[in-house]
């Protein structure tokens, strides 16, 4: 049973990225502006992780972003979801889409 004062755990956000990719930097910036806690999997110089990313996402470029296990695409798709007002809903569906929660919340 879920008590009324208990909050839903944060949506899981995972991003496969490289350190200096401009699109990766932009995606990080947007997630951080929204105060979203995310796991970053760095694929720099790791062919195994790069293959894993390609297999999971079907994409061959970075970043590849997953929200609750669903591949949403890369930076362009992330910004398109935000512009359409859909990103907040995906990040925090229990709160009606008002941004992500941080560990300190």
MDAnalysis code that builds the backbone (N, CA, C; Angstrom):
import MDAnalysis as mda
import numpy as np

u = mda.Universe.empty(315, n_residues=105, atom_resindex=np.repeat(np.arange(105), 3), trajectory=True)
u.add_TopologyAttr("name", ["N", "CA", "C"] * 105)
u.add_TopologyAttr("resid", np.arange(1, 106))
u.add_TopologyAttr("resname", ["UNK", "UNK", "UNK", "UNK", "UNK", "UNK", "UNK", "UNK", "UNK", "UNK", "UNK", "UNK", "UNK", "UNK", "UNK", "UNK", "UNK", "UNK", "UNK", "UNK", "UNK", "UNK", "UNK", "UNK", "UNK", "UNK", "UNK", "UNK", "UNK", "UNK", "UNK", "UNK", "UNK", "UNK", "UNK", "UNK", "UNK", "UNK", "UNK", "UNK", "UNK", "UNK", "UNK", "UNK", "UNK", "UNK", "UNK", "UNK", "UNK", "UNK", "UNK", "UNK", "UNK", "UNK", "UNK", "UNK", "UNK", "UNK", "UNK", "UNK", "UNK", "UNK", "UNK", "UNK", "UNK", "UNK", "UNK", "UNK", "UNK", "UNK", "UNK", "UNK", "UNK", "UNK", "UNK", "UNK", "UNK", "UNK", "UNK", "UNK", "UNK", "UNK", "UNK", "UNK", "UNK", "UNK", "UNK", "UNK", "UNK", "UNK", "UNK", "UNK", "UNK", "UNK", "UNK", "UNK", "UNK", "UNK", "UNK", "UNK", "UNK", "UNK", "UNK", "UNK", "UNK"])
u.atoms.positions = np.array([
    [0.848, -1.185, 0.000],
    [0.000, 0.000, 0.000],
    [0.889, 1.243, 0.000],
    [0.538, 2.193, -0.794],
    [1.297, 3.435, -0.907],
    [0.624, 4.496, -0.050],
    [1.369, 5.033, 0.891],
    [0.835, 6.081, 1.750],
    [0.847, 7.411, 1.009],
    [-0.086, 8.306, 1.303],
    [-0.190, 9.572, 0.569],
    [1.070, 10.428, 0.626],
    [1.826, 10.360, 1.694],
    [3.002, 11.222, 1.807],
    [4.238, 10.626, 1.138],
    [4.149, 9.387, 0.680],
    [5.292, 8.762, 0.018],
    [5.317, 9.206, -1.439],
    [6.505, 9.546, -1.922],
    [6.635, 10.020, -3.291],
    [7.125, 8.914, -4.192],
    [6.693, 8.971, -5.427],
    [7.159, 8.037, -6.433],
    [8.652, 8.240, -6.618],
    [9.409, 7.149, -6.731],
    [10.831, 7.318, -7.015],
    [11.010, 8.065, -8.343],
    [12.121, 8.736, -8.469],
    [12.396, 9.494, -9.679],
    [12.399, 8.591, -10.896],
    [11.939, 9.121, -11.988],
    [12.022, 8.441, -13.263],
    [13.491, 8.144, -13.547],
    [13.764, 6.966, -14.097],
    [15.147, 6.608, -14.406],
    [15.540, 7.185, -15.764],
    [16.592, 7.964, -15.774],
    [17.112, 8.549, -17.006],
    [18.550, 8.065, -17.165],
    [18.833, 7.479, -18.319],
    [20.176, 6.990, -18.631],
    [20.594, 7.620, -19.952],
    [21.825, 8.117, -19.980],
    [22.341, 8.718, -21.206],
    [23.703, 8.127, -21.528],
    [23.798, 7.526, -22.702],
    [25.088, 7.101, -23.233],
    [25.692, 8.323, -23.905],
    [26.941, 8.639, -23.564],
    [27.527, 9.887, -24.054],
    [29.044, 9.803, -24.098],
    [29.624, 10.807, -24.731],
    [31.072, 11.009, -24.667],
    [31.307, 12.352, -23.985],
    [32.524, 12.561, -23.568],
    [32.826, 13.745, -22.777],
    [32.680, 15.052, -23.545],
    [33.217, 15.115, -24.760],
    [33.303, 16.395, -25.446],
    [32.297, 16.599, -26.571],
    [31.437, 15.647, -26.817],
    [30.430, 15.777, -27.868],
    [29.532, 16.976, -27.566],
    [29.385, 17.880, -28.525],
    [28.555, 19.063, -28.326],
    [27.103, 18.727, -28.029],
    [26.574, 17.710, -28.689],
    [25.195, 17.296, -28.432],
    [25.054, 16.708, -27.035],
    [26.077, 15.995, -26.586],
    [26.058, 15.439, -25.228],
    [26.059, 16.565, -24.201],
    [26.867, 17.584, -24.448],
    [26.937, 18.741, -23.547],
    [25.574, 19.422, -23.474],
    [24.931, 19.607, -24.616],
    [23.606, 20.256, -24.632],
    [22.561, 19.416, -23.910],
    [22.599, 18.098, -24.109],
    [21.633, 17.217, -23.435],
    [21.853, 17.264, -21.928],
    [23.114, 17.197, -21.493],
    [23.416, 17.310, -20.055],
    [22.866, 18.612, -19.493],
    [23.097, 19.690, -20.225],
    [22.668, 21.018, -19.762],
    [21.154, 21.053, -19.555],
    [20.392, 20.516, -20.511],
    [18.942, 20.543, -20.375],
    [18.488, 19.697, -19.184],
    [19.052, 18.510, -19.037],
    [18.671, 17.652, -17.910],
    [19.025, 18.315, -16.582],
    [20.176, 18.949, -16.524],
    [20.592, 19.617, -15.291],
    [19.735, 20.849, -15.007],
    [19.341, 21.575, -16.049],
    [18.446, 22.723, -15.851],
    [17.115, 22.276, -15.262],
    [16.695, 21.088, -15.646],
    [15.432, 20.548, -15.139],
    [15.617, 19.818, -13.812],
    [16.837, 19.851, -13.290],
    [17.163, 19.216, -12.016],
    [16.857, 17.718, -12.030],
    [17.189, 17.103, -13.154],
    [16.965, 15.671, -13.322],
    [18.251, 14.933, -12.970],
    [18.109, 13.971, -12.098],
    [19.228, 13.104, -11.777],
    [19.277, 12.042, -12.876],
    [20.441, 11.808, -13.454],
    [20.549, 10.832, -14.537],
    [21.843, 10.058, -14.410],
    [21.829, 8.877, -14.991],
    [23.043, 8.060, -15.038],
    [23.674, 8.266, -16.400],
    [24.934, 8.617, -16.410],
    [25.651, 8.789, -17.666],
    [26.591, 7.613, -17.852],
    [26.472, 6.974, -18.990],
    [27.378, 5.879, -19.344],
    [28.301, 6.407, -20.418],
    [29.559, 6.574, -20.058],
    [30.548, 7.143, -20.978],
    [31.072, 6.064, -21.914],
    [30.904, 6.282, -23.191],
    [31.330, 5.313, -24.190],
    [32.651, 5.702, -24.849],
    [33.279, 6.774, -24.361],
    [34.581, 7.183, -24.894],
    [35.535, 5.991, -24.794],
    [36.162, 5.654, -25.864],
    [37.218, 4.630, -25.864],
    [36.787, 3.295, -25.270],
    [35.504, 2.969, -25.347],
    [35.029, 1.677, -24.843],
    [34.116, 1.046, -25.891],
    [34.710, 0.280, -26.804],
    [33.916, -0.328, -27.876],
    [32.783, -1.220, -27.371],
    [32.982, -1.861, -26.235],
    [31.945, -2.717, -25.676],
    [30.717, -1.920, -25.267],
    [30.941, -0.801, -24.589],
    [29.811, 0.054, -24.193],
    [29.152, 0.699, -25.412],
    [29.973, 1.040, -26.423],
    [29.411, 1.628, -27.641],
    [28.492, 0.609, -28.315],
    [28.911, -0.654, -28.410],
    [28.062, -1.705, -28.993],
    [26.784, -1.895, -28.179],
    [26.939, -1.884, -26.853],
    [25.772, -2.002, -25.982],
    [24.770, -0.891, -26.280],
    [25.274, 0.347, -26.410],
    [24.426, 1.492, -26.717],
    [23.702, 1.285, -28.042],
    [24.430, 0.864, -29.063],
    [23.831, 0.653, -30.380],
    [22.764, -0.434, -30.347],
    [23.035, -1.519, -29.630],
    [22.075, -2.618, -29.543],
    [20.802, -2.194, -28.815],
    [20.962, -1.467, -27.737],
    [19.796, -1.050, -26.949],
    [18.965, 0.017, -27.648],
    [19.641, 0.949, -28.306],
    [18.936, 2.111, -28.852],
    [18.641, 2.013, -30.341],
    [19.457, 1.257, -31.055],
    [19.350, 1.254, -32.506],
    [20.037, 2.455, -33.122],
    [20.585, 3.316, -32.284],
    [21.278, 4.519, -32.753],
    [22.780, 4.317, -32.796],
    [23.435, 5.061, -33.668],
    [24.882, 4.925, -33.811],
    [25.642, 6.185, -33.414],
    [24.921, 7.185, -32.912],
    [25.550, 8.432, -32.508],
    [25.242, 8.710, -31.044],
    [26.034, 9.578, -30.448],
    [25.794, 9.985, -29.068],
    [25.232, 11.399, -29.061],
    [24.444, 11.709, -28.057],
    [24.008, 10.840, -26.974],
    [22.849, 9.950, -27.406],
    [22.643, 8.896, -26.657],
    [21.438, 8.071, -26.754],
    [20.823, 8.103, -25.365],
    [19.576, 8.516, -25.286],
    [18.925, 8.784, -24.000],
    [17.739, 7.843, -23.820],
    [17.642, 7.316, -22.601],
    [16.548, 6.417, -22.234],
    [15.819, 6.999, -21.030],
    [14.500, 6.976, -21.089],
    [13.684, 7.395, -19.955],
    [12.833, 6.196, -19.558],
    [13.050, 5.738, -18.348],
    [12.401, 4.517, -17.853],
    [12.554, 3.363, -18.833],
    [13.759, 3.215, -19.364],
    [14.080, 2.088, -20.231],
    [13.661, 2.242, -21.676],
    [13.001, 3.341, -22.017],
    [12.543, 3.568, -23.382],
    [13.506, 4.520, -24.082],
    [14.014, 4.098, -25.235],
    [14.919, 4.951, -26.009],
    [14.129, 6.111, -26.595],
    [14.544, 7.327, -26.262],
    [13.853, 8.495, -26.818],
    [14.658, 9.141, -27.931],
    [15.890, 8.684, -28.144],
    [16.736, 9.248, -29.187],
    [17.885, 10.023, -28.579],
    [18.295, 11.062, -29.285],
    [19.440, 11.849, -28.853],
    [19.053, 13.246, -28.403],
    [19.993, 14.142, -28.524],
    [19.807, 15.520, -28.071],
    [18.664, 16.217, -28.818],
    [18.624, 16.043, -30.121],
    [17.587, 16.700, -30.925],
    [16.200, 16.263, -30.477],
    [16.047, 14.968, -30.239],
    [14.752, 14.445, -29.799],
    [14.418, 14.911, -28.380],
    [15.434, 14.995, -27.527],
    [15.232, 15.481, -26.166],
    [14.692, 16.909, -26.181],
    [15.311, 17.775, -26.973],
    [14.864, 19.162, -27.071],
    [13.490, 19.271, -27.741],
    [13.206, 18.392, -28.706],
    [11.891, 18.404, -29.360],
    [10.800, 18.012, -28.355],
    [11.071, 17.009, -27.511],
    [10.113, 16.633, -26.472],
    [9.869, 17.801, -25.521],
    [10.945, 18.510, -25.183],
    [10.807, 19.650, -24.280],
    [9.981, 20.757, -24.927],
    [10.261, 21.051, -26.188],
    [9.528, 22.115, -26.892],
    [8.046, 21.774, -27.027],
    [7.736, 20.489, -27.137],
    [6.342, 20.056, -27.278],
    [5.634, 19.933, -25.928],
    [6.361, 20.171, -24.843],
    [5.763, 20.064, -23.521],
    [5.636, 18.631, -23.022],
    [6.292, 17.701, -23.681],
    [6.173, 16.286, -23.326],
    [7.281, 15.797, -22.399],
    [8.408, 16.469, -22.389],
    [9.541, 15.985, -21.602],
    [9.231, 15.964, -20.111],
    [8.654, 17.032, -19.594],
    [8.325, 17.072, -18.165],
    [7.362, 15.951, -17.789],
    [6.422, 15.642, -18.662],
    [5.483, 14.550, -18.394],
    [6.206, 13.210, -18.309],
    [7.186, 13.005, -19.182],
    [7.951, 11.759, -19.158],
    [8.844, 11.675, -17.919],
    [9.402, 12.812, -17.528],
    [10.337, 12.816, -16.402],
    [9.649, 12.664, -15.062],
    [8.412, 13.139, -14.953],
    [7.732, 13.086, -13.666],
    [6.234, 12.923, -13.858],
    [5.807, 11.760, -14.331],
    [4.389, 11.581, -14.634],
    [3.486, 11.676, -13.390],
    [3.975, 11.278, -12.223],
    [3.140, 11.291, -11.005],
    [2.776, 12.710, -10.573],
    [3.636, 13.675, -10.900],
    [3.392, 15.057, -10.485],
    [2.745, 15.879, -11.594],
    [2.309, 15.212, -12.635],
    [1.669, 15.941, -13.725],
    [2.663, 16.654, -14.608],
    [3.927, 16.260, -14.517],
    [4.910, 16.825, -15.421],
    [5.462, 18.159, -15.025],
    [5.968, 18.273, -13.828],
    [6.550, 19.546, -13.393],
    [8.024, 19.393, -13.079],
    [8.767, 18.726, -13.959],
    [10.213, 18.590, -13.788],
    [10.564, 17.395, -12.940],
    [11.831, 17.020, -12.990],
    [12.317, 15.867, -12.259],
    [12.600, 16.173, -10.815],
    [12.852, 15.129, -10.057],
    [13.226, 15.280, -8.656],
    [14.712, 15.028, -8.544],
    [15.314, 15.641, -7.581],
    [16.717, 15.386, -7.315],
    [16.827, 14.547, -6.072],
    [18.012, 14.036, -5.823],
    [18.219, 13.168, -4.682],
    [17.882, 13.881, -3.371],
    [18.063, 15.196, -3.333],
    [17.806, 15.956, -2.124],
    [16.344, 16.284, -1.892],
    [15.500, 16.014, -2.876],
    [14.068, 16.320, -2.742],
    [13.386, 15.353, -1.794],
])
